[in-house]
Amino acid sequence: MKFKILIVDDNKLNLKMIEDFIFSLDHSPLLACNGAKAFEEVKKQQVDLILLDIEMPVMNGIELLRQLKRDKSYSQIPVIMLTALDDVKSAVESIKLGAEDYLTKPLNFTLLENRIKGVLEKRKAIVKAQRLGQYTIEGIIGEGGMSQVYKANHIMMCRPAAVKVLKPERTDQNSFTLFEREVKITSLLSHPNTIVVYDYGSSSDGSFYYVMEYLPGVNLKELVETWGTLNEERVIHIITQACGSLGEAHQKGLLHRDVKPANIMLCERGGIYDFVKVLDFGIGVFRDEPEKNLSDKNRQYIIGTPGFLSPEAIQGSDRMDVSSDIYSLGAVAYYLLTGKRIFEEKSLQKLLLCHIQENPPPLSSICHHLSPDLEIVIMSCLEKEKSKRPQSAEKLRDMLLKCQRAGKWRQSGAEKQWKKIMEESKISPVKEKRSTIIKALNINLEKKFSDPQDIAEEKTAKLIQQNE
């Protein structure tokens, strides 16, 4: 098996010498002159082993090693340190950070060959164990109650992908039915702002999985938590794209039922920045689909994430329709502008009652310079009566595009913000997603929750009181 070995050294003579040596071992050498260049190379293609110098400009070997090992996407790549530093401190630090080995220069190439063979034998075993169909698994990038998500590459096409795998302990018929249903629903959708499903199948060991496009990006929850609130132009730009995705789903009779900041990703696609992808239609439902077909017919459900639930979602999922997703999307827009959920109650019971009975604080009471027309549109999404909300995603999109600040968010501004994000933090792929069916069975409704918005992982529940 031919492996890709990345050689990182700022000395051109060393690079050439080690490159020739790697060729002689019948492997494919890749070259980088410092840690920053090496990290860019790792992001572009699969790397099986890194031979890493320590003392280099821009980003030294220790800094690169630290960055690789703290990122789930790259932490499994083995690293052998090759350095002129022979002090114990550097060696100990490298091994503690996760390096496989530490060799000093001038290199003993017989020793290096043996170390490379040993590391690659382990790598070969890992690659063999981490193969699903035509995809090679690189590392875990997220986990929920029912499944795990891995970064992967198609073996022949070398195309990156995200592979969602049903956990071994969740292979009961009900879990399999829900998992299969999720992929079938998502594969029905083709809007550019909806995540794309590539493949679905099972491995030789019986693991069920499906393959999605890999999205290096940031979800809206991460964006606001890390970089703060967004301006009006950008919010309109983002929400109108989400309307496109939901609009297609609604036209096909599908309700998302879990629209929230964590399920909307910002990506760069083909040089277009702030490109929206709507994720996780897994608990979506067709309006004419009996709820009893989705799980245990004797159970009742509140489905969604508490901070973004519509009143009718709390009162009973059979009352939900297109306007329920509109309410949740309005709550997302509110969050992007203010950094706050529409209700900040810590008690789950009080939070749910607020959605049913209370009006959220006006946007202008928090964002004092907000354009009145945008406030009117967003607050209309949050009306208690469904008939008073925009009656379709297309209608909401049209209303947003008529706002004063619509069309003012330019690609130049998006690119600038995107580069800022890239500089300040490694862009993460599809993140760990906590599922959203709220556990209310045996729950004390007076209990205080530090963050009720994130309660529960894919667990069924009784309906929490009808509150009028």
N, C-alpha and C positions, 0 to 999 in steps of 0.2 A: 504494500500500500504506500502510495506517495503522499507525503504530508507537506503542508505549507509551514515553513519555519521563518519567522520574522526576526531579522538580525538588526539590533538597535545599537549604533555606535557612532560617535561624532568623528572618529578617525577613519578617513577614506581607505587607508592601507589595511586597517583591521577589517573593515567592511568587505573589501575585495578578497582578502585572504579567507575569511569565514564563509563568504559566498561560494568560493571555489570548493571549499571543503564540503559544504552542504550539497552542492551539485555532485560531488564524488560519491555521496551517500545515496544518490538517486532520489533526493527530495527537492522541493521547489522553494528556493530562497526568496524572501521579500526583504527590502532594505528600508531603513529609516535612520536619519541622522540625529534625532533627538526624541525625547519622550512624547512631545506633542505630535510630531509627525507619525510616530508609531501608533498613537491612540487613534489618529485619523484612519490609519491603515486597518486597524482592528475593527473599526466601525464599518468599513467598506466591504470587508470580505472575511470569510472564516479563516482563522489562524489556529494551527494545531500546537505550536510551541513558540515561545519567545526567548531568544538569547539576548540578554539585556546588560548593557554597560551601565555604570552608575553615574560617573561624572560627565555630564553633558549640559550644554546650554539649553535655555528655554524651559525645558522640563527634564529633570534628572531621572535616573533609573528608579530611585526609591519613590519619588513622587508618582511615576507612572505605575509602579507596582501597587502602591496604595490605592490609586484610582481604579485600577483593574479589579482588585480584590474586593472593593466595596460595592461594585456594580454587579448585580446578579447576572446580567447578560454576558459578562466576560470573566467572571471570577473563576470559572473552571479551566481557563487556558493556563497550561503549565508554563512556568518561567524559570529559566536557569540564568543566574547572574554570572556575567563574565566581566571581571573588573581588575584594574591594576591595584585597587585597594585591598590590602591583605590584613587590615585591622579586624579584630574580633568584633568590635561594636557594629561595623557595617554588615558583617556576616550574620550576626545575631538578629539585627533589625530586619534584614532581608528574609530570613527564615521565619521570623515571627509574623511578618506580613503575608507569608504564604508562598515564598519562592521554593521551588523543588530542590534547588542545589545552588552552590556558590563556588565558582572556580576562579582562580586568580591568573592574571597574565604575567609573563608570557604563557600562552596556552599549551598544555600537553594535549595534542589532538587525539591521541589514543584514548586518554581518559575522557575527553569530551565526547568522542564517538560512543563509548560505553554508556556514559550518562544520558546522551540523547536517545540511544536505543532503549534504555530502561524506561525513560519517561514516555517514549512513543509506544512502547508495548502496553503500558497502562492506558495511554490515550486510545489505542486501537480497541482495547477491551471496553472502554467507556463508550466509544463511538458505536460499537456493535450493540451494546446494551441500550444506547439512547437513540435507537432508530425506530421510527414509526412509519411504516409504508415507505414512501419515497422521500421522507423527511428525516434529516439528522437533527437531533435535539442539541441545543447549545447551552441552555440554562433556564431556570424558572424565572418568570417575570411577574407572576401573580397567582393568587390562590383564593378560592371561595369555599363555601361549605360543601359543594358537590363536585367541584372540578379544580384542576390546576391549569395554568396557562404557561407555555414555554415559548421562548424564541427558538426558531428552527430555520433550516435552509433546505430547499428542494435539492436533492442529490444531483440531478442532471442539469437543472436550470440555474442552480446557484441563486435562486430567488429567496430572499428572507420572508419568513412567514411567522404567524403566531398560531401555535397549536394548542387547542383546548382539550384536555384529557379528563375523562370521567374517573374519579378516584376509585381505587380498587374496592374500598369499603362501601361504595355507593353503586354497586352493580345490581341492585334489586330491580325488579321489573318497573316499579314506579319511577325510580331515578332514571333508568334507561329511557323510559317513555318521555319524560320531561326533557332529557338531554337531546334525544332525537327530534323532538318537537321544536326545540330552540333552533337547531341548525336548519330544519326545514322552513321555519318561518323566515329566518334571516335570508335564506337563499332565494326567497320569493321577491326580495327587494333589490332594486337595481339603481336607485338614485345615487348620484355621485357623492352625496353627503351622508350616505349610509355605509357602514363597514361591509366589506365584501367577503363572502365565504368562497373558498377555492375548492375544498374537498371534504369528504366525510368517509370514515371507514373504521376498521378495527385492525389491530396488530396481531402478530403471530401468538402473543401471549394473552390475547383476548381483551386488550385495552381498547375502549371505544374513544374516538377522537374526531374532531373536525378542525379544519385549517382555515384561518382567516388571513387577511392582509396584515402585515406587520406595520404598526403605526408608531414611528419615533415621534413623540410629541408630548403634549401636556394636557391633562384634562382641566376643565374650568375650575374645579375645586382646588386643585394644586395651584393653578394660576393665581387665583385670588388670595389663597392662603400665603403664597410665597411672595408675590409681586404686587398685591394690593388691588384695589378696585379699578374698573375700566372706564374710559370716557364714553360719552353717548355714541359717537360715531362707530366705535369698535363694537359696542354692544349691539347696535342695530345690524352691523355687518355679520356678527356671529348668529344672532337669533333668526335673521332672515334665512340663513343657510339651514339652520335646524328646522325651520318651517318647511323647507323643501323636502327634507328627509321624512318628516312626520306626515307631510301632505300626501306623499306617495303611499305610505303605510295606511293612512286613513282611507284613501281611495280604494285600497284593496280590502277595506273592512277591518283593518288591524289596529288595535289600540296598543300603544307602547306600555303604559301603566307604570313606568318607572323613570320618567324624565327628571333628571337632576344634574347638577354640575359635574359629578364624577362620571356620568355616562355621556358626556359630550367632550370630544377631543379636539384640540387645535393641532394641526399638522402643517407641514410644508409638502406640497404635492406639485411636481413638475415646475418648480420655480414660483408657485403661487403660495404666499404666506397666509397664515390665519385661515387655513382651509379646514372646515368643520367636518367631523365624522361623528355621527350618532351611533352609540354602541348599545349592546345588551337589550335585544328584543326578547330575551328568554322568558319573561313572564308576561309577554304580550298576549292578547286574546282577540280572536275574531268576534265581532259583535253578535254574530248569529251562532256562536259556539257555546253550547251549554257548559256552565262552570263545572258541573259534576264530572265532565270528561277529563278534566285536567288533573284531578287527584281524588283523594278520598271524598266520596260524595256526602259523607256524614259530617264533614267539617265545613266551617265557615271561615271567610278570609278577610283580612285587611291586607291589601297588596300594594306595595310601594314603599317609599322612604318617608318617615313622618314629617320632616320639615318641608316636603314638597307635595304632600297629599292634597287632593281636592276634597271638598266637603262630602261629595257623594261617594268617593272612594272609602271614606271612613264609615259612612252609613250603610254601605253594602255594594260590593263590586258589580252587582247586576244593574245598578243605577248609573254606571259609568258610560260615557260616550266620548266622542271626539273632543268636546269642550273640557273634559277632565285632563287630557294631555295639554290643552291650551292653558289651563290653570297652572299646571306644573311648570310649563315653559315660561309663563309670566313670573312665577316664583324664582326661576333661574335668572331671568333678566334683572329682577329686583336685587338678587344676591350679587350679580356682577357689578351693579351700580353702587351698592351700599356696603358690600362685604358682610351683610347680615341676612339671615333668613327672615321671612316675613313675620314669623313669630319666634321669639327666643326663649320660650318657656322651657324650664328644666324638667318639669313633671310631664310625663308622657300623657297622662289624662288631660291636664290643662292644655297641653299643646294641641291635642286632637279637638278639644272643645273650642279652642280659638279658631281653628280652621272652619268649624261649623258655625260658630256664633259671632265671632269678632271680625271687624274690618282691620286689615293691616295698617300700620302707620303710613300716612301719605309719603310718597317718595321725596317730595319737596321738603318734608320736615327733617330729612336726613341729608339729601343732596340739594342744598339751598339754591344752586344755580342751574338746576335741571330745566331743560326746555319743557314748557307746559304741555306741548303736544305729545311728547314722548311719555310723560307721566300719565296722561289720559289713556294712552294705548295700553301701557303696562298694567295700570290699575284696573282697566276694563277686563283684563284677563283674570283678575283675582276676585271678580264679583261672586257672591255666594250663589246667586241664581244663574243657572247655566245659560239661560236664554239671553242674559245681558252680556255674556262674553262674546268675543269674535267666534263665529260659528264654524270656522274652518281654519286650518293652518295657512291656506292661501289668502284668506281674508286678513288674518293677522299680518302676514307678510306685506300685503298691499297697504295696510294701515301704517306699518313701520316705514315703508318706502316713501310715504307722503310726509314723514316728519322732517322738520327743518334741517336736522343734521344727517339725514340719510345720504349715502353716497359720498360722504366726506372722508371716510377712512380709506386712505390710499395705500397701494402696495409698498410705496417707499416707507411709509410709517410702519406698516406691518413688518417689513423686512428689518427695520431698525429695532423694533421691539423683539423680534425673533432672535436677532443676533445678541441682544442683551441677555435673553434667557439662556442662549447657548453658552455665553461667556460665564454667566454666574452659576450655572448648574448644568450638569450633564442631562440632556433631554431624556426623559424616561419613556419606554414603550408603554403599551397598554398595561396599566398598573393593576395591582391586586384589587379585585372588585369584590366587595362584600355584597352578598345578595340581599334581597329586600322584602321578603315576606316576613312580617313582624310576628315574633313569638308573643302571644298574649295568653296562652294556656298556662294556668297556675301563676299568673303574674299579679303582683300587688300593684294596683293602679296608683296608689299613693306614693309608691317608691320614687325617689328622685334619681334621675339619670344624668350623668355628667354630659352626655351627648346623645339625646334620644333620637337624633337624626340618623344615627348609624346602627340602630338596634337590629340585631338578629341576622342570621345567615340561613337563608333558604329553609326556613322552618314554618310549618303551617300553624294556624292559630284560630282561636275563636274570634268572632266579631266582638270588638270592644264597644259595648253599649250603643244603643241608638240614642243619639242626643239631638234633640230638636231645638 
